[in-house]
Amino acid sequence: MKIIWTGVLCLFTLFHAAHAQELSTVFKAAKKYLVLPVKNGAPKHNVELWIDGEKERYLNIELADGEPDWLAYLDISAWKGMDIELRVDKYKADSKAFKPVLQSDEDNNALPLYKEKLRGQFHFSPKRGWTNDPNGMVYFNGEYHLFFQHNPYGREWGNMTWGHAVSKDMLHWKEVGDVLHPDKFGTMFSGSAIVDSFNTSGLGKGAMVMFFTGAGSWGQGLAWTTDGQTFKKLDRTVVHRINKDNRDPKVIWYEPTKKWVMVLYVEREKEQHSMQFLTSPDLKHWTKTSTINGGIGNDRYLFECPEFYELSRKWVLIGANSEYAIGTFDGTTFKPETERLNGQHGRDFYASQTFSNEPTGRRIEIGWWRTHTNKENMNFNQAMSIPLELKLARTPQGLRLTRTPVKELETLRTQTHTIKPARLKEGSANPLSNIHAELLEIRTTIEPGKAKEITLDIHGLPVVYDVTKQQLQIDGVKATAPLINGKLDLILYVDRIGVEVFTADGLLFMPVNVNIDTSKKTLSLSVKGGEASLKKMTVYELKSTW
């Protein structure tokens, strides 16, 4: 790692306290990055960058006074050759954090990048720092774009910025830098992106237009790019604060009326959750049209991070916890026909969004997966789910949303193990004893027969099916999984950070976040209380996407 040590042009204190002082130092931007030393769990400091009298960047960081746990890199290339004033509050006189100021042309990670112990191997996570909600998912200029809530300067939540990654297949992601930084409207909270194919906004034909919440003004902002690399922000909010903490704008094109539609979460009086619908001809001027209420307080139905899309001539409105409604939409008003549905019964899958402008016409979803990765010396935290294809299926109970793994995941398969059909008896030999692999895709059909319990043990993690209750249990998480025609069909994706399970043709999606001890690399299949019949099973070893 090459670090450039720059001379300090000016160093002085603005005021003194008993144990700390405010530091201001001026340096000339000579390289691409300002290097920020981070100490996990250290007291936080407010850091600001001022250029020509304007505050261009501000952040809150666990600043290392001595030896850092890791280094964060703040891109200062836009101001190369200019003087930058760096201000830090609560700065100890003996701190070595900025003595001297460090700059670098390289962004390096002390650990082997993307091979870290707790790094998901086919789940997106940022190379450094915290991530949560997926944002602005869109297909643009031949690539899938995934923006995401990002703290580039710590592995816990904070400094909400839009990170940016691109991919040709939704699996192999290349992180290309942060694009929306905190500004006068506040930190950059969640939102969406579209392609303005007809230049309704006047920002450029085919421009990518992004909508976000400024978590200070609680207004909805607009940003855009014509090349996917250079981003600009409109210097005003396009939807002003409506009431309390309104946020997370989802924007779609509604062809019958030739207008854009925004769905916005708004907290009303007495903690009433609601989704506000607005329309616009040009993405810049919005008119409120209708509102639908969700739950109240801890009842999180239709609470934050709205997603809204059409499937099979019906419309789906979904909130951050995956509860959804199915109904009709006329361009201004959503009328639910069935409400409070949910086919996602896992742990810590949240704030999912879908790609707009998807080239094959599929509705593809990715959710934030709250993984347990802020441990040991990891300098990143949290991940995204695998991409999921959404459809509506007719069931005896009515229309229901299904989730299944996207077909692109098949490209990760390496070695294939086909298990012969067999009768499974209590205490019989393990049919999976010869399989030893870390990353797995498992597909199986089992007829429980008289068995009371079926257990698929994956690297020491038991996936247990209670036949009497028709219930799956994984690491304390339970979900009802009815047999279909007397059979249990399972699809499982196994990574270091957890397992994602699908059954009943996608009617149940069960993601369970648990750090798996993959050093064991063992599989077993067993039954209790009677015989079961293994109809088919295929185990695929998977390769890393990194």
Buried (B, 14 or more C-beta within 10 A) or exposed (E): EEBBEBEBEEBEEEEEEEEBBBBBBBBBBBBBBBBBBBBBEBEBBBBBBBBEEEBBBBBBBBBBBEEBBBBBBBBBEEBEEEBBBBBBBBBBEEBEBBEEBBBBEEBBBEBEBBEBBBBBBBBBBBBBBBBBBBBBBBBBBEBBBBBBBBBBBBBBEBBBBBBBBBBEBBBBBEBBBBBBBBBEBBBBBBBBBBBBEEEBBEBBEEBBBBBBBBBEBBBBBBBBBBEBEEBEBBEEBBBEBBEEBBBBBBBBBBEEEEBBBBBBBBBBEEEBBBBBBBBBBBBBEBEBBBBBEBBBEEBBBBBBBBBBBBBEEBBBBBBBBBBBBBBEBEBBEBEBEBBEBBBBBBBBBBBBBBBBBBEEEBBBBBBBBBBBBBEEEBBBBBBBBBBBBBBBBEEEEEBBBBBBBBEBBEEBEEEEBEBEEBEBEBEEEEBBEEBEBBBBBBBBBBBBBEBBBBBBBBBEBEBBBBBEEEBBBBBEBBBEBEBEEEEBBBBBBBBBBBBBBBBBBBBBBBBBBBBBEBEBBBBBBBBBBBBBBBBEBEBBBBEBBB
